[in-house]
Structures are given as structure tokens and as C-alpha cells.
């Protein structure tokens, strides 16, 4: 097997701590109830080897680094024909069936984009369990009133219940990153947004792009009926609003 030298362009840090890998596999849990399980960025297969015990027929991996594509298929014969040599952000994901579980130690440089891609496929993605840079993991799971609460929090939690599971120390990796990591789990909500989803996203992004301002100032260009701006909700800052309040606000100004 090739020496696991880093490709900085892919944000690679190889998780080497077997106890942590097993802990992540246990957090992922039984995969039999899912039609499709997709591991993103398996690399040399450090986590993959735990997920292939027993060998599930519904398991796929998406790997961009061509060094590891051949290695995975050779090392794990059960994966032959199921290694997708593509960038997850650009890959055709129509092979995923409902319910799908997305898992992995996600590349830090595209972790937020992975969440947004998952939201695009929210009709088939039932769960996600994975490791992120801790800062990003906290942002995804943050609640209203928290300094980490922002666009990523609201858009993820509009569709998924988010749970922060545990920390992963830098020394668990080769080479060690300069930041802490965190493992989170997302589970698809049974409820749906009762508003126009595109307008909801536009409103959330407009609000947090000027997060130090009140909603009255950050959203005034989106509100046609200026008399609405007198309502109490517009005196709040975006980090004070719940998902339900953003939803109601979207309907109000629509």
C-alpha cells in the first residue's frame, strides 16, 4: 500500500486511533435498516473496515483521491463496483435510495458544502453520522442564542434534528490537525417547512449576512409592506430567532 502522504488540496488528515474509529462505527449503528449507506472520503479505509463487518450489500464509498480508489477495491473485494471515483459535491447521487445514511470522516475543507449537498437530497437522506472540524460541528448543532448559531445551523436544523456526540483529539490523526474535531449525528425530521423553501433560504442568508444588525435593518429590502417592520420580531437579531420564527417570518413577508 502507498505511504499515506497528504494532499493538502483535499484537506486530508488520516484518523489512526482505532478506539475512535470503533466509537464512530458504533455511533453509525446498524446499517441494515437503510436502503443505501454512503461513506464520503474513506481514504485508505480506516473506518470502512468497521462498516464492512458484516458485509452489507447497500454500502457505497465516494472517493476523489485516485490513489485510494484502486486500493479500496483491491483490499475490500465486497466494494468492487461500489467505489465511486468522484467529488461528492459533483457526483451523480441518483444511486441513493430512501432511506439513505451518509457517513464518514469528512474533509474539513468541504464539510459545510457536504451539509448543503445533503440538504439538496433531503427527500432520500434519513441520517448523517460523521466527523467535522469541531467549530463546524458546533455550528451545525447550535441552538438559538448561541454565538455559533448561523446560516448552517438554521438550514440544517430546518430539516434535521442535530446531535453533538463527542470530541476527537488532534493526536488521533496522522498528521495531527491544528484543531479539535467533533462527531455529530443528524436525523431527518418528520415535519416539513410550512413556507416557500427558497424564500426561507434567502431570508436566512440575508439575516445572517448582517448578523450584528436587527432583522428590521437586515431584511428591509425584502419587505414590501414597510408597516410590517414595526412588529416586535423585527427588533431581534438573527441569532435570537428559532427555526419556527424564521418560518413564520418567511410567510409574513411573502
MARPA-491578 format. One record per residue (C-alpha): z, y, x; residue in three letters; residue number from 1. Coordinates in Angstrom, 3 decimals, padded with zeros to 6 digits. Layout:
REM MARPA-491578
pz_py_px_residuo_num
Z_Y_X_ala_NUM
...
REM end
This chain:
REM MARPA-491578
pz_py_px_residuo_num
000.000_000.000_000.000_unk_1
-000.760_003.508_001.206_unk_2
002.001_005.695_002.517_unk_3
003.115_007.970_-000.355_unk_4
002.237_011.326_001.202_unk_5
002.466_014.310_-001.101_unk_6
-000.365_016.051_-002.855_unk_7
001.144_019.466_-003.430_unk_8
-001.628_020.356_-005.877_unk_9
-000.334_017.616_-008.171_unk_10
003.324_018.634_-007.910_unk_11
004.333_015.219_-006.596_unk_12
007.877_014.101_-005.824_unk_13
008.398_010.345_-005.854_unk_14
011.504_009.107_-007.675_unk_15
013.108_006.453_-005.448_unk_16
016.575_005.927_-006.951_unk_17
016.400_002.563_-008.718_unk_18
019.553_003.270_-010.737_unk_19
017.996_006.451_-012.131_unk_20
014.695_004.683_-012.840_unk_21
016.544_001.990_-014.757_unk_22
018.502_004.668_-016.633_unk_23
015.240_006.328_-017.691_unk_24
013.802_002.978_-018.772_unk_25
016.931_002.342_-020.866_unk_26
016.568_005.803_-022.454_unk_27
012.972_004.941_-023.367_unk_28
014.274_001.798_-025.031_unk_29
012.411_-000.927_-026.916_unk_30
008.674_-000.178_-026.950_unk_31
007.709_-002.891_-029.431_unk_32
008.031_-000.582_-032.443_unk_33
005.280_001.735_-031.131_unk_34
001.551_001.221_-031.584_unk_35
000.913_002.955_-028.239_unk_36
003.116_003.805_-025.247_unk_37
001.607_006.149_-022.650_unk_38
003.108_006.791_-019.215_unk_39
001.916_010.030_-017.625_unk_40
001.613_010.189_-013.843_unk_41
003.001_006.758_-012.905_unk_42
002.078_007.194_-009.225_unk_43
002.958_004.001_-007.373_unk_44
004.566_002.514_-010.465_unk_45
008.261_003.115_-009.711_unk_46
009.101_003.468_-013.418_unk_47
006.161_001.353_-014.583_unk_48
007.633_-001.858_-013.197_unk_49
010.637_-001.495_-015.515_unk_50
008.471_-000.730_-018.539_unk_51
006.312_-003.826_-017.954_unk_52
009.279_-006.180_-018.406_unk_53
008.308_-007.889_-020.684_unk_54
004.592_-007.102_-020.528_unk_55
003.708_-005.023_-023.613_unk_56
000.166_-005.027_-024.988_unk_57
000.494_-001.444_-026.226_unk_58
001.155_000.136_-022.788_unk_59
-001.252_002.550_-021.035_unk_60
-000.936_004.808_-017.999_unk_61
-002.716_008.093_-017.288_unk_62
-003.025_008.820_-013.555_unk_63
-005.071_011.565_-011.887_unk_64
-004.450_010.638_-008.226_unk_65
-007.237_008.206_-007.249_unk_66
-005.024_006.636_-004.536_unk_67
-002.793_005.070_-007.153_unk_68
-005.335_004.085_-009.799_unk_69
-006.558_001.048_-007.825_unk_70
-003.036_000.299_-006.620_unk_71
-001.668_000.151_-010.186_unk_72
-004.405_-002.171_-011.438_unk_73
-004.005_-004.428_-008.386_unk_74
-000.209_-004.504_-008.376_unk_75
000.162_-004.863_-012.142_unk_76
-002.639_-007.109_-013.458_unk_77
-001.413_-006.524_-017.012_unk_78
-002.579_-002.900_-016.648_unk_79
-006.220_-003.725_-015.912_unk_80
-008.359_-001.845_-018.377_unk_81
-005.362_000.310_-019.348_unk_82
-005.254_002.699_-016.387_unk_83
-006.854_005.968_-017.477_unk_84
-008.056_007.864_-014.403_unk_85
-007.950_011.349_-015.872_unk_86
-005.915_014.530_-016.064_unk_87
-003.667_014.078_-019.119_unk_88
-004.353_017.676_-020.137_unk_89
-008.099_016.975_-020.338_unk_90
-008.252_013.266_-021.144_unk_91
-009.608_011.892_-024.395_unk_92
-006.413_010.723_-026.113_unk_93
-008.032_009.162_-029.151_unk_94
-006.847_005.743_-027.962_unk_95
-003.327_006.750_-029.042_unk_96
-002.319_005.341_-032.403_unk_97
000.585_006.281_-034.653_unk_98
003.356_005.887_-033.713_unk_99
002.943_006.753_-030.004_unk_100
005.716_007.139_-027.407_unk_101
004.857_009.336_-024.378_unk_102
006.982_008.640_-021.295_unk_103
007.134_009.467_-017.620_unk_104
008.434_011.452_-014.684_unk_105
006.195_014.388_-015.453_unk_106
004.543_016.523_-012.737_unk_107
006.544_019.749_-012.661_unk_108
003.508_021.994_-012.268_unk_109
002.071_020.983_-015.660_unk_110
005.199_019.966_-017.589_unk_111
005.054_022.819_-020.115_unk_112
001.362_022.132_-020.754_unk_113
002.204_018.466_-021.375_unk_114
004.540_019.558_-024.179_unk_115
001.844_021.752_-025.728_unk_116
-000.684_018.878_-025.486_unk_117
001.810_016.593_-027.169_unk_118
002.181_019.122_-029.991_unk_119
-001.601_019.031_-030.457_unk_120
-001.240_015.289_-031.125_unk_121
001.927_015.570_-033.200_unk_122
000.380_013.504_-036.011_unk_123
000.410_010.420_-033.772_unk_124
003.198_011.149_-031.251_unk_125
006.520_009.912_-032.613_unk_126
008.650_010.202_-029.456_unk_127
008.611_011.508_-025.901_unk_128
011.091_010.497_-023.211_unk_129
010.669_011.987_-019.787_unk_130
011.891_013.863_-016.777_unk_131
011.216_017.546_-016.199_unk_132
012.451_020.213_-013.853_unk_133
015.917_020.889_-015.287_unk_134
015.078_024.517_-016.019_unk_135
012.147_023.424_-018.196_unk_136
014.116_020.606_-019.844_unk_137
016.877_023.048_-020.812_unk_138
014.270_025.455_-022.159_unk_139
012.726_022.771_-024.368_unk_140
016.114_021.722_-025.801_unk_141
017.704_025.217_-026.004_unk_142
019.192_026.417_-029.285_unk_143
019.077_029.939_-030.791_unk_144
021.334_032.392_-028.978_unk_145
020.872_030.625_-025.641_unk_146
019.223_032.512_-022.763_unk_147
016.833_029.562_-022.260_unk_148
015.600_029.713_-025.865_unk_149
011.983_030.865_-025.974_unk_150
008.401_030.025_-026.909_unk_151
008.600_026.471_-025.555_unk_152
011.882_025.844_-027.421_unk_153
010.616_027.085_-030.780_unk_154
007.197_025.406_-030.688_unk_155
008.618_022.059_-029.539_unk_156
011.523_022.129_-031.975_unk_157
009.312_023.158_-034.878_unk_158
008.017_019.569_-034.823_unk_159
010.526_017.538_-032.788_unk_160
014.283_017.082_-032.530_unk_161
015.095_017.593_-028.840_unk_162
017.944_015.963_-026.902_unk_163
019.001_016.636_-023.307_unk_164
020.103_013.261_-021.894_unk_165
021.141_013.556_-018.237_unk_166
020.629_015.289_-014.873_unk_167
018.760_013.816_-011.901_unk_168
019.782_014.989_-008.424_unk_169
017.230_016.123_-005.798_unk_170
018.241_013.320_-003.416_unk_171
016.923_010.793_-005.930_unk_172
013.402_011.766_-004.811_unk_173
011.210_011.420_-001.751_unk_174
010.867_014.159_-000.659_unk_175
013.752_015.922_-002.446_unk_176
012.603_018.854_-004.598_unk_177
014.410_022.173_-004.311_unk_178
015.523_021.989_-007.943_unk_179
017.545_019.759_-010.246_unk_180
015.742_017.568_-012.750_unk_181
016.665_016.548_-016.268_unk_182
015.670_013.795_-018.682_unk_183
015.111_014.650_-022.343_unk_184
014.047_012.832_-025.499_unk_185
012.008_014.303_-028.350_unk_186
011.766_012.644_-031.764_unk_187
009.274_013.697_-034.436_unk_188
010.865_015.458_-037.382_unk_189
010.358_014.051_-040.840_unk_190
009.883_017.579_-042.238_unk_191
006.850_019.805_-041.691_unk_192
006.453_023.551_-041.327_unk_193
006.036_025.254_-044.694_unk_194
003.824_028.014_-043.361_unk_195
000.477_028.606_-041.668_unk_196
000.925_026.913_-038.274_unk_197
-001.493_029.128_-036.368_unk_198
000.179_032.286_-037.708_unk_199
003.559_030.783_-036.846_unk_200
002.491_030.233_-033.217_unk_201
001.005_033.725_-032.999_unk_202
004.211_035.291_-034.333_unk_203
006.485_033.297_-031.991_unk_204
004.401_034.195_-028.945_unk_205
004.260_037.883_-029.917_unk_206
008.039_037.972_-030.419_unk_207
008.979_036.344_-027.100_unk_208
006.363_038.184_-025.068_unk_209
008.658_041.184_-025.601_unk_210
011.914_039.268_-025.893_unk_211
014.142_042.242_-024.997_unk_212
012.835_044.173_-027.974_unk_213
013.844_043.730_-031.591_unk_214
011.478_041.914_-033.916_unk_215
010.749_045.281_-035.517_unk_216
009.216_046.588_-032.297_unk_217
007.537_043.410_-031.075_unk_218
005.914_042.483_-034.404_unk_219
004.993_045.863_-035.850_unk_220
001.302_045.334_-035.041_unk_221
001.323_042.084_-037.048_unk_222
002.974_043.575_-040.137_unk_223
000.524_045.217_-042.504_unk_224
003.187_046.324_-045.001_unk_225
005.420_048.512_-042.830_unk_226
008.095_048.674_-045.555_unk_227
008.967_045.064_-044.631_unk_228
010.238_046.265_-041.251_unk_229
013.334_047.677_-042.973_unk_230
014.601_044.156_-043.645_unk_231
017.607_043.006_-041.617_unk_232
015.773_040.152_-039.849_unk_233
013.593_042.676_-038.001_unk_234
016.691_044.172_-036.341_unk_235
017.268_040.888_-034.479_unk_236
015.882_039.844_-031.103_unk_237
013.731_036.704_-030.991_unk_238
016.343_034.506_-029.288_unk_239
018.632_035.057_-032.305_unk_240
016.221_033.509_-034.814_unk_241
016.248_029.854_-035.869_unk_242
013.091_027.814_-036.484_unk_243
013.624_028.282_-040.232_unk_244
013.843_032.061_-039.815_unk_245
010.601_032.154_-037.810_unk_246
009.035_030.049_-040.557_unk_247
010.270_032.401_-043.307_unk_248
009.151_035.419_-041.305_unk_249
005.663_033.951_-040.942_unk_250
005.410_033.602_-044.721_unk_251
006.870_037.066_-045.260_unk_252
004.326_038.937_-043.158_unk_253
001.412_036.752_-044.254_unk_254
REM end
